[in-house]
C-alpha cells in the first residue's frame, strides 16, 4: 500500500498519478509509454495515467501522488492508504478504431465512449482521436445517439412547470449577446427561463463572461433551482452545474485542438439543455461569409438536424436562421457587451439598435411558446415589456438574486483604428474582428475588447475611427496592434474601389 499525496497540478481534465522510480509497491523499470492504472482505496476505482518521478522531494518511494483532478475524484485525505494496478485500455477504444475506419457507430457504442470519457479512462489524446474521427461524418442517428449519451445521469426536473424555456446561438458573430436581454424580457413575462451558458471557448466573450460582469454566474444546482423559482429567470455557467459532465471534458479538448464541428456542437448544445430540464428551446443560426455557418444551405441542414434530434428527445425547438454578416451591437468583450445590454434595458437613446431588434425578435419567439399568446404577438409583447421598464426590473432581480458582481474596469490601453480612405463601410469580417479582440485579451480579461464606432452602411471619412481597441496589459496590446496593422477587418467602398 502507498500513502496518498496531493500534487497541486491541473492537467486540463486528465487524471495523472505520480510514483517514484524506486516505488516500493510498483515496478516501473519497464514503463516506456503512457500507462493506464487504477487506484483503489476510495468508494470506487479512479483511473489515471502513470507518471514516473526521479525526485523524492516531489513523491517518495512509498507515496502515490495524484494531480488535482484525480485527488478530487478519489475523495480521500492525504496519507490515506491506496494501491494501484494496471488498467486495461478503455473498452470503447475499439469503437473509435471502427469510426476511424469509416463505420457508423451504434447508440450503445456512443454510450460506451461517453461513459469511459466521464470516468476519465481516456487521455486527451484519445478524446482528440474520437473527435477527429467523428468529424469526417456523422449520420443523424449517430448525432442523436451522441446527444443522448452526453446528457448523462443527472437531469433537472422542474416540478409544477409545464414549460421551461431557453435560447442558444450557434455563434461566430461577435457581440451577439441577445441571451441576457431575452432572459430579462421572458422572466418579466412570467415564463421560466433556465439560461445555461458557458465562458469563452474561442471568442471574445461567452455569455457567462458577459453576465459575469453584472452578477455571479457560478451557481450550484440548489442556487440555480431556487433562483429560477424565485425570479423566473436565472443565468448560470453550466460548467458549475452537475450536468453533462463528459461534455465538459470533450469541449475542453475541442478548444485545445481548435476543432469546431457543427454536428458535435449540435449534440453538445442539446445535451446541456435537456440535462437542465429545458422543454422549449429557440435556436439562433446566424449565417454570414465570415460567421461559423457560412451559407443558407448549411444553415438549413443544421436546422433540420437539431429539429430531428429535438423531436426524438422530446424537446420543442424553434430554429431560426438570422443575419450573421457583421458583429451585433457595438461592444466586443465582456465589459463593453454588458454596457450595451444595460443601455438597451434602460431604454437609452444610444443603445445599439441591431442588438435591440434581434433581442426583441428572439424573445418574441420564446414568448410564443406560451399557448395563451397568439402567433405573431410575441415581438410586440416583448417590446412593451422592454419599453415599460419591466425587463430592467426583472434583470435587477436576477442580478441581486445571483449576487451583484464588483464592477470591473475597462482596459485603459487604447488605440483608435482609423480608415485610410473616405467612403462607406461595405463589410466587416467577423472572424478578423474576433481574432483582434482575442489578441487584445478579450476572453481572458473582462475589460479587454473592441468598441465598434462604425457599422456596415455607415459613412466614414479618411482618418476617422472605425473602432477602438481596449487592452489590459501591454503584451496583449502589442499583439493586437501588430495584427490590426495588416488588416483592420473593415472593407470600405469609395466608389473607385474597395479598401
For each residue, the residues with C-beta under 8 A, 3 or more apart:
1: 25 81 82 83
2: 19 23 24 25 26 62 63 64 81 82 83 84
3: 60 62 63 64 78 79 80 81 82
4: 41 63 64 65 66 71 74 76 77 78 79 80 81 82
5: 59 63 64 65 66 78 79
6: 65 66 68 71 78
7: 18 58 59 65 66 67 68 71
8: 68
9: 16 67 68
10: 67 68 69
11: 14 15 16 67 68 69
12: 124 252 256
13: 69 120 124 248 249 252 253
14: 11 49 67 69 120 123 124
15: 11 46 47 48 49 66 67 69 70 73 120
16: 9 11 48 49 51 66 67 69 70
17: 37 39 48 49 50 51 64 65 66 67 70 84
18: 7 50 51 52 53 58 59 64 65 66 67
19: 2 23 26 28 50 51 52 53 59 63 64 65 84
20: 23 52 53 54 56 59 60 61 63
21: 28 52 53 54
22: 61
23: 2 19 20 26 27 28 61
24: 2 61 62
25: 1 2 62 83 84
26: 2 19 23 84
27: 23 30
28: 19 21 23 31 50 52
29:
30: 27
31: 28 35 50 52
32:
33:
34: 49 50 123
35: 31 49 50 86
36: 47 48 49 50 86 87 88 89 90 121
37: 17 47 48 49 50 84 85 86 87
38: 45 46 47 48 84 85 86 87
39: 17 42 45 46 47 48 64 66 70 74 82 83 84
40: 45 82 83 84 85
41: 4 74 76 80 81 82 83
42: 39 45 46 74 75 76 82
43: 75
44:
45: 38 39 40 42
46: 15 38 39 42 66 70 73 74 120
47: 15 36 37 38 39 87 119 120 121
48: 15 16 17 36 37 38 39 66 70 120
49: 14 15 16 17 34 35 36 37 123
50: 17 18 19 28 31 34 35 36 37 84
51: 16 17 18 19
52: 18 19 20 21 28 31
53: 18 19 20 21 58 59 65
54: 20 21
55: 58 59
56: 20 59 60 61
57:
58: 7 18 53 55 65
59: 5 7 18 19 20 53 55 56 63 64 65
60: 3 20 56 63
61: 20 22 23 24 56
62: 2 3 24 25
63: 2 3 4 5 19 20 59 60
64: 2 3 4 5 17 18 19 39 59 82 84
65: 4 5 6 7 17 18 19 53 58 59
66: 4 5 6 7 15 16 17 18 39 46 48 70 71 74
67: 7 9 10 11 14 15 16 17 18 70 71
68: 6 7 8 9 10 11 71 72
69: 10 11 13 14 15 16 72 73 120
70: 15 16 17 39 46 48 66 67 73 74 120
71: 4 6 7 66 67 68 74
72: 68 69 75
73: 15 46 69 70 120
74: 4 39 41 42 46 66 70 71 82
75: 42 43 72
76: 4 41 42 80 82
77: 4 80
78: 3 4 5 6
79: 3 4 5
80: 3 4 41 76 77
81: 1 2 3 4 41
82: 1 2 3 4 39 40 41 42 64 74 76
83: 1 2 25 39 40 41
84: 2 17 19 25 26 37 38 39 40 50 64
85: 37 38 40
86: 35 36 37 38
87: 36 37 38 47 121
88: 36 91
89: 36 93
90: 36 93 116 121 122 126
91: 88 94 112 116
92: 95 96 109 112 113 115 116
93: 89 90 96 97 116 122 126
94: 91 97 98
95: 92 98 99 105 109 110 112 113
96: 92 93 99 100 113 126 129 130 133
97: 93 94 100 101
98: 94 95 101 103 105 109
99: 95 96 102 103 105 130 133 134
100: 96 97 129 133
101: 97 98
102: 99 136 137
103: 98 99
104: 139 141 142
105: 95 98 99 109 110 113 142 145
106: 109 110 145
107: 110 111 141 144 145 148 149
108: 111 112
109: 92 95 98 105 106 112 113 145
110: 95 105 106 107 113 114 142 145 146 148 149
111: 107 108 114 115 145 148 149
112: 91 92 95 108 109 115 116
113: 92 95 96 105 109 110 116 117 130 149
114: 110 111 117 118 146 149 150 246
115: 92 111 112 118 119 149 246
116: 90 91 92 93 112 113 119 121 122
117: 113 114 120 121 122 127 246 249 250
118: 114 115 152 245 246 249
119: 47 115 116
120: 13 14 15 46 47 48 69 70 73 117 249
121: 36 47 87 90 116 117
122: 90 93 116 117 126 127 130
123: 14 34 49 126 127
124: 12 13 14 127 128 253 256
125: 128 129
126: 90 93 96 122 123 129 130
127: 117 122 123 124 130 131 249 250 253
128: 124 125 131 132 253 257 259
129: 96 100 125 126 132 133
130: 96 99 113 122 126 127 133 134
131: 127 128 134 135 250 253 254 257 259 261 264
132: 128 129 135 136 257 259
133: 96 99 100 129 130 136
134: 99 130 131 137 138 142 146 261 263 264
135: 131 132 259 261 263 264
136: 102 132 133
137: 102 134
138: 134 142 143 146 263 264
139: 104 142 143
140: 143 144 305 308 309
141: 104 107 144 145
142: 104 105 110 134 138 139 145 146
143: 138 139 140 146 147 263 266 267 305 309
144: 107 140 141 147 148 308 309 312 313
145: 105 106 107 109 110 111 141 142 148 149
146: 110 114 134 138 142 143 149 150 263 264 267
147: 143 144 150 151 266 267 270 271 274 309 313
148: 107 110 111 144 145 151 271 313
149: 107 110 111 113 114 115 145 146 246
150: 114 146 147 244 246 247 250 267 268 271
151: 147 148 155 244 271 274 275
152: 118 155 243 244 245 246 247 271 275
153:
154: 242 243 275
155: 151 152 243 274 275 276 277
156: 194 221 224 225 243 275 276 277
157: 277
158: 161 164 192 194 228 277
159:
160:
161: 158 164 192 279
162: 279
163: 191 192 279 280 369 370
164: 158 161 192 193 194 228 277 278 279 280
165: 186 191 192 193 194 278 279 280 281 282 366 369
166: 193 194 195 196 273 276 278 280 281 282
167: 178 179 182 193 195 281 282 283 284 362 366
168: 269 273 281 282 283 284
169: 173 176 178 179 283 284 285 286
170: 262 265 269 283 284 285 286 292 293 302
171: 176 203 286 292
172: 286 288 290 291 292 293 324 430 431
173: 169 176 286 288 291 292 324 326 327 328 430
174: 203 204 327 328 332 430 433 434 437 450
175: 204 327 328 329 330 331 332 337 340 355 452
176: 169 171 173 284 286 324 327 328 329 355 358
177: 180 181 205 207 210 328 329 337 340 341 355
178: 167 169 181 182 284 328 355 358 359 362 363
179: 167 169 182 183 195 197 207 235
180: 177 183 184 207 210 211 214 235 341 395
181: 177 178 184 185 341 344 345 355 356 359 363 386 391
182: 167 178 179 185 186 193 359 362 363 366
183: 179 180 186 187 193 195 233 235 395 398
184: 180 181 187 188 233 345 391 392 394 395 398
185: 181 182 188 189 359 360 363 367 382 385 386 391 394
186: 165 182 183 189 191 193 232 233 363 366 367
187: 183 184 190 191 192 193 231 232 233 394 395 397 398
188: 184 185 232 385 390 391 393 394
189: 185 186 367 370 381 382 385
190: 187 232
191: 163 165 186 187 232 366 367 369 370
192: 158 161 163 164 165 187 228 229 232 233
193: 164 165 166 167 182 183 186 187 228 232 233 234 366
194: 156 158 164 165 166 224 228 234 276 277 278
195: 166 167 179 183 207 233 234 235 236
196: 166 236 237 238 241 243 272 273 276
197: 179 206 207 208 211 217 235 236 237 238
198: 201 206 207 208 237 238 239 251
199: 206 208 209 212 237 239
200: 203 204 205 206 209 442 443
201: 198 206 251 254 255
202: 255 258 260 434 438 443
203: 171 174 200 206 434 438 443
204: 174 175 200 332 333 334 434 437 438 442 443 449 450
205: 177 200 209 210 332 333 334 337 442 443 446 449
206: 197 198 199 200 201 203 209 210 443
207: 177 179 180 195 197 198 210 211 235
208: 197 198 199 211 212 217 235 236 237 239
209: 199 200 205 206 212 213 334 443 446
210: 177 180 205 206 207 213 214 334 337 338 341
211: 180 197 207 208 214 215 217 235 338
212: 199 208 209 215 216 217 237 334 405 446
213: 209 210 334 335 337 338 405 407 408 446
214: 180 210 211 338 341 342 399 404 405
215: 211 212 235 398 399 400 402 403 404 405
216: 212 219 402 403 405
217: 197 208 211 212 235 236 237 240 402
218: 236 237 240
219: 216 223 224 227 234 236 237 240 241 402
220: 223 224 240 241 242
221: 156 224 225 241 242
222: 225 226
223: 219 220 226 227 236 402
224: 156 194 219 220 221 227 228 234 236 241
225: 156 221 222 228 229
226: 222 223 229 230
227: 219 223 224 230 231 234 236 398 401 402
228: 158 164 192 193 194 224 225 231 232 233 234
229: 192 225 226
230: 226 227 401
231: 187 227 228 234 394 397 398 401
232: 186 187 188 190 191 192 193 228 394
233: 183 184 186 187 192 193 195 228 394 398
234: 193 194 195 219 224 227 228 231 398 401 402
235: 179 180 183 195 197 207 208 211 215 217 398 402
236: 195 196 197 208 217 218 219 223 224 227 240 241 402
237: 196 197 198 199 208 212 217 218 219 240 241
238: 196 197 198 241 243 244 248 272 276
239: 198 199 208 248
240: 217 218 219 220 236 237
241: 196 219 220 221 224 236 237 238 276
242: 154 220 221 245
243: 152 154 155 156 196 238 272 275 276
244: 150 151 152 238 247 248 268 271 272 275
245: 118 152 242 248 249
246: 114 115 117 118 149 150 152 249 250
247: 150 152 244 250 251 268 271 272
248: 13 238 239 244 245 251 252
249: 13 117 118 120 127 245 246 252 253
250: 117 127 131 150 246 247 253 254 264 268
251: 198 201 247 248 254 255 268
252: 12 13 248 249 255 256
253: 13 124 127 128 131 249 250 256 257
254: 131 201 250 251 257 259 260 264
255: 201 202 251 252 258
256: 12 124 252 253
257: 128 131 132 253 254
258: 202 255
259: 128 131 132 135 254 264
260: 202 254 264 265 292
261: 131 134 135 264 265
262: 170 265 266 292 293 298 302 305
263: 134 135 138 143 146 266 267 305
264: 131 134 135 138 146 250 254 259 260 261 267 268
265: 170 260 261 262 268 269
266: 143 147 262 263 269 270 302 305 306 309
267: 143 146 147 150 263 264 270 271 309
268: 150 244 247 250 251 264 265 271 272
269: 168 170 265 266 272 273 283 306
270: 147 266 267 273 274 281 306 309 310 313 315
271: 147 148 150 151 152 244 247 267 268 274 275
272: 196 238 243 244 247 268 269 275 276
273: 166 168 196 269 270 276 278 281 315
274: 147 151 155 270 271 277 278 313 315
275: 151 152 154 155 156 243 244 271 272
276: 155 156 166 194 196 238 241 243 272 273
277: 155 156 157 158 164 194 274
278: 164 165 166 194 273 274 281 315
279: 161 162 163 164 165 315 316
280: 163 164 165 166 315 316 317 318 366 369
281: 165 166 167 168 270 273 278 310 315 316 317 318
282: 165 166 167 168 317 318 319 320 362 365 366
283: 167 168 169 170 269 303 306 317 318 319 320
284: 167 168 169 170 176 178 320 322 362
285: 169 170 293 299 302 303 319 320 321 322
286: 169 170 171 172 173 176 291 292 293 321 322 323 324
287: 291 293 294 295 296 298 299 321 322 323 324 325
288: 172 173 291 293 294 323 324 325 326 430
289: 294 325 427
290: 172 294 325 429 430 431 432
291: 172 173 286 287 288 294 324 325 430
292: 170 171 172 173 260 262 286 324
293: 170 172 262 285 286 287 288 298 299 302 324
294: 287 288 289 290 291 298
295: 287 298 299
296: 287 299 300 321
297: 300 301
298: 262 287 293 294 295 301 302
299: 285 287 293 295 296 302 303 321
300: 296 297 303 304 321
301: 297 298 304 305
302: 170 262 266 285 293 298 299 305 306 319
303: 283 285 299 300 306 307 319 321
304: 300 301 307 308
305: 140 143 262 263 266 301 302 308 309
306: 266 269 270 283 302 303 309 310 317 319
307: 303 304 310 311 317 319
308: 140 144 304 305 311 312
309: 140 143 144 147 266 267 270 305 306 312 313
310: 270 281 306 307 313 314 315 316 317
311: 307 308 314 317
312: 144 308 309
313: 144 147 148 270 274 309 310
314: 310 311
315: 270 273 274 278 279 280 281 310
316: 279 280 281 310 369
317: 280 281 282 283 306 307 310 311
318: 280 281 282 283 365 369
319: 282 283 285 302 303 306 307
320: 282 283 284 285 362 365
321: 285 286 287 296 299 300 303
322: 284 285 286 287 358
323: 286 287 288
324: 172 173 176 286 287 288 291 292 293 430
325: 287 288 289 290 291 427 430 456
326: 173 288 427 428 430 455 456
327: 173 174 175 176 332 428 430 433 452 455
328: 173 174 175 176 177 178 352 354 355 358
329: 175 176 177 332 337 340 352 354 355 452
330: 175 336 340 352 451 452 453 455
331: 175 335 336 337 338 339 340 449 450 451 452
332: 174 175 204 205 327 329 336 337 433 434 437 442 449 450 451 452
333: 204 205 336 337 437 440 442 443 446 447 448 449 450 470
334: 204 205 209 210 212 213 337 338 408 442 446 447 449
335: 213 331 338 339 408 409 410 446 447 449
336: 330 331 332 333 339 340 410 449 450 451 470
337: 175 177 205 210 213 329 331 332 333 334 340 341 449
338: 210 211 213 214 331 334 335 341 342
339: 331 335 336 342 343
340: 175 177 329 330 331 336 337 343 344 351 352 355
341: 177 180 181 210 214 337 338 344 345 355
342: 214 338 339 345 346
343: 339 340 346 348 350 351 352
344: 181 340 341 347 348 351 352 355 356 359 386
345: 181 184 341 342 386 391 392 395
346: 342 343 351 392
347: 344 351 386 387 389 392
348: 343 344 351
349:
350: 343
351: 340 343 344 346 347 348 355 356
352: 328 329 330 340 343 344 355 356
353: 356 357
354: 328 329 357 358 455
355: 175 176 177 178 181 328 329 340 341 344 351 352 358 359
356: 181 344 351 352 353 359 360
357: 353 354 360 361
358: 176 178 322 328 354 355 361 362
359: 178 181 182 185 344 355 356 362 363
360: 185 356 357 363 364 379 382 383 386
361: 357 358 364 365 379
362: 167 178 182 282 284 320 358 359 365 366
363: 178 181 182 185 186 359 360 366 367 378 379 382
364: 360 361 367 368 377 378 379 380 381 382
365: 282 318 320 361 362 368 369 378
366: 165 167 182 186 191 193 280 282 362 363 369 378
367: 185 186 189 191 363 364 370 373 377 378 381 382
368: 364 365 373 375 376 377 378
369: 163 165 191 280 316 318 365 366
370: 163 189 191 367 373
371:
372:
373: 367 368 370 377 378 381
374: 377
375: 368 378
376: 368 379
377: 364 367 368 373 374 380 381
378: 363 364 365 366 367 368 373 375 381 382
379: 360 361 363 364 376 382 383
380: 364 377 383 384
381: 189 364 367 373 377 378 384 385
382: 185 189 360 363 364 367 378 379 385 386
383: 360 379 380 386 387
384: 380 381 387 388
385: 185 188 189 381 382 388 390 391
386: 181 185 344 345 347 360 382 383 390 391
387: 347 383 384
388: 384 385 391
389: 347 392 393
390: 188 385 386 393 394
391: 181 184 185 188 345 385 386 388 394 395
392: 184 345 346 347 389 395 396
393: 188 389 390 396 397
394: 184 185 187 188 231 232 233 390 391 397 398
395: 180 183 184 187 345 391 392 398 399
396: 392 393 399 400
397: 187 231 393 394 400 401
398: 183 184 187 215 227 231 233 234 235 394 395 401 402
399: 214 215 395 396 402 404
400: 215 396 397 403 404
401: 227 230 231 234 397 398
402: 215 216 217 219 223 227 234 235 236 398 399
403: 215 216 400
404: 214 215 399 400
405: 212 213 214 215 216 408
406:
407: 213
408: 213 334 335 405 446 447
409: 335 412 447
410: 335 336 447 470
411: 414 440 441 445 447 448 449 470 471 472
412: 409 470
413: 469 470 471 472 473 474 477
414: 411 468 469 470 471
415: 468 469 477 481
416: 465 467 468 469
417: 465 466 467 468 469 484 488
418: 463 464 465 466
419: 422 423 454 460 461 462 463 464 465 466 490 492
420: 462 492 499
421: 462 492 494 499
422: 419 460 461 462 494
423: 419 426 459 460 492 493 494 495 499
424: 457 458 459 460 492 493
425: 428 454 455 456 457 458 460 466 490 491 492 493
426: 423 456 491 492 493 498
427: 289 325 326 456 490 491
428: 326 327 425 433 452 455 456 489 490 491
429: 290 432 433 487 489 490 491
430: 172 173 174 288 290 291 324 325 326 327 433 434
431: 172 290 434 435
432: 290 429 435 436 487 488 489
433: 174 327 332 428 429 430 436 437 450 452 467 489
434: 174 202 203 204 332 430 431 437 438
435: 431 432 438 439 483
436: 432 433 439 440 450 469 480 483 484 489
437: 174 204 332 333 433 434 440 442 443 448 449 450 480
438: 202 203 204 434 435 441 442 443
439: 435 436 476 479 480 483
440: 333 411 436 437 448 449 450 469 470 471 476 477 479 480
441: 411 438 444 445 448 471 472 473 476 477 480
442: 200 204 205 332 333 334 437 438 445 448 449 450
443: 200 202 203 204 205 206 209 333 437 438 448
444: 441 448
445: 411 441 442 448 471 472 473 476
446: 205 209 212 213 333 334 335 408
447: 333 334 335 408 409 410 411 470 472
448: 333 411 437 440 441 442 443 444 445 470 471 472 476
449: 204 205 331 332 333 334 335 336 337 411 437 440 442 470
450: 174 204 331 332 333 336 433 436 437 440 442 467 468 469 470
451: 330 331 332 336 467 468 470
452: 175 327 329 330 331 332 428 433 455 466 467
453: 330 465 466 467 468
454: 419 425 458 460 464 465 466 467 490
455: 326 327 330 354 425 428 452 458
456: 325 326 425 426 427 428
457: 424 425
458: 424 425 454 455
459: 423 424
460: 419 422 423 424 425 454 464 466 492
461: 419 422 464
462: 419 420 421 422
463: 418 419
464: 418 419 454 460 461
465: 416 417 418 419 453 454 468
466: 417 418 419 425 452 453 454 460 488 490
467: 416 417 433 450 451 452 453 454
468: 414 415 416 417 450 451 453 465
469: 413 414 415 416 417 436 440 450 477 480 481 484
470: 333 336 410 411 412 413 414 440 447 448 449 450 451
471: 411 413 414 440 441 445 448 474 476 477 480
472: 411 413 441 445 447 448 476
473: 413 441 445 476 477
474: 413 471 477 478
475: 478 479
476: 439 440 441 445 448 471 472 473 479 480
477: 413 415 440 441 469 471 473 474 480 481
478: 474 475 481 482
479: 439 440 475 476 482 483
480: 436 437 439 440 441 469 471 476 477 483 484
481: 415 469 477 478 484 485
482: 478 479 485 486
483: 435 436 439 479 480 486 487
484: 417 436 469 480 481 487 488 489
485: 481 482
486: 482 483
487: 429 432 483 484
488: 417 432 466 484
489: 428 429 432 433 436 484
490: 419 425 427 428 429 454 466
491: 425 426 427 428 429 498 499
492: 419 420 421 423 424 425 426 460 498 499
493: 423 424 425 426 497 498
494: 421 422 423 497 498 499
495: 423
496:
497: 493 494
498: 426 491 492 493 494
499: 420 421 423 491 492 494
